[in-house]
Amino acid sequence: MSTVAQPEFSRLRMLLWPIHKFELRRFIPMFLIYSLIVFNYSILKATKETLVITAPSSGAAAIPFIKVWAILPMAFFITYIFTRLSNRFTRDGVFYIMMSGFLSFFLLFSFVLYPYREFLHPNGLANYFEQHLPIGFHGLIAIFRNWTFTLYYVLSELWGTIIMTVIFWGFANQVTSVKNAKRYYAILGLGANLATIMAGQLAVTLSGNLYKIPFISSQDEWGATLSLITLVVVSGGLMTIALYRYLTHHVFKDEKGPEDSVKANKKKKPIQMGIRKNFAYLAKSKYLMAIAIIVLTYNISLNLVEVVWKHQMHLLFPKSTDFNAYMGQVISLVGITSTLVSIFLCGNVIRRWGWTVSALVTPMILLLTSAAFFAFLFFREMPVIAGITAILGTTPLAMSVFFGTLQNAMSRASKFTFFDATKEMAFIPLSDESKLKGKSAIDGVGSRLGKSGGSVVHQGLLFAFGTVSASTPYVGVILMLVIAAWIFAVRNLGHQFDGLADTPADGAAQPAAETGAETSSEPLAKPT
């Protein structure tokens, strides 16, 4: 008589906390590390936007130029550094070096570069350029005029790309199986969302300049706020380093059994990293190319909408502290929405309907919310819209900012849950070589190419029409085409992922993606 297998968890437990007790020693540090990294990313996001957009003679038009002329080359440079460090140092050594470098810069900026900005910024030469160049060059001149702010924006953005995406998720994918990822990753997303809420509220609080620290002095309110934010970011970074060291030097070592020790003692041929080799490897794999297209189209889509929305927001909040406070509220809203999605939707949708349906959630949300945002911008002068704003006691500008905020919150909430979880799951069935080289090329540079692609579109439109407002209708049309390509790539990758993920993990070889190289015989990591 056959016995019916008992479920691992009750329905309520599977919904809220599908983690075994014996897994807590490993999972809780990973949960806290990711939460702290996202906390720093969120508070840096509000700060970098405020610095650049509200800087003297700047605005939202500067952002597309930063992403093409500053972030893209720096992304290639940082990825080159990462690959060199990976070839020379252990995974732990790379983590400590990269973390220390980023944290040191933020301290340097807040306590040296920002206080001496008037001396360091070439305002005279920038004024000369503005007098002799067309209005479409305004954003390019702004990033040159405020070059220290530009550098801060670049390093803050690369924190998300290098520390959060490449280093943390690369580490998580190495120590997690597909089976465990279906339980772990949605909960990691929940921690990230809670961290986002706290970061947003802290940004609002610090923008009110409620706290004073004796050794922090600044001639302006925003400078004092910036110093306090930096101290918070550095503290979070140091706690992240401590947790990572505990996890790698205590938890993982204690978990090794006799079989693990034998495997650990076997010498493996090191995976040689190089930017050209990584991209050549990527080009030979249909599977990795599909992931790359998804990452590219997501970043292009989000960038196209954000510039238009932030332009409206700057018109409504010209003061730095007010702008930063509103950005903090937006970040908290994103975190709250993401939390609700993580608890009630993300994990259950992935487990019930699989990878493809879950991966389609983000482009569909972006499609619907963007359509509503652009529709309001195009038709807000209609009598009906004017009548509604009059009844609500607000202005068309405030309403456009509201709809942009709703679009940003919904699309980012789905990004931090469905998009991140499904994208990272797509890497898990691959060989170690495919994971390492694929993530380095896709997340290290590919995501930046996506954002730069959206910025190139904005730059061309700014050169042609002069202002963000005049180019907005064309942005809307291009956005719809990009989202259509995104949906097609998701459906294509879904068929390939299902074939790889269905291969038995216990003792069975996992085929590498179609790369033209030899198939890896290394199995997935077994569930703990």
Secondary structure, DSSP 8 states (H G I E B T S, - for coil): -------SS-HHHHHH----GGGHHHHHHHHHHHHHHHHHHHHHHHHHHHHHHTSTT--TTHHHHHIIIIIHHHHHHHHHHHHHHHHHS-HHHHHHHHHHHHHHHHHHIIIIITTTHHHHS-HHHHHHHHHHS-GGGHHHHHHHHTHHHHHHHHHHHHIIIIIIIIIIHHHHHHS--HHHHHHHHHHHHHHHHHHHHHHHHHHHHHHTT----TT---SSHHHHHHHHHHHHHHHHHHHHHHHHHHIIIIIHHHH--HHHHHHHHS--------HHHHHHHHHT-HHHHHHHHHHHHHHHHHHHHHHHHHHHHHHH--SHHHHHHHHHHHHHHHHHHHHHHIIIIIHHHHHHHHHHHHHHHHHHHHHHHHHHHHHHHHHTTSHHHHHHHHHHT--HHHHHHHHHHHHHHHHHHHIIIIIHHHHHHHHTTS-HHHHHHHHHHIIIIIHHHHHHHHHHHHHHHHHHHSSHHHHHHHHHHHHHHHHHHHHHHHHHHHHHHHHHHTS--SS------S-SS-----------
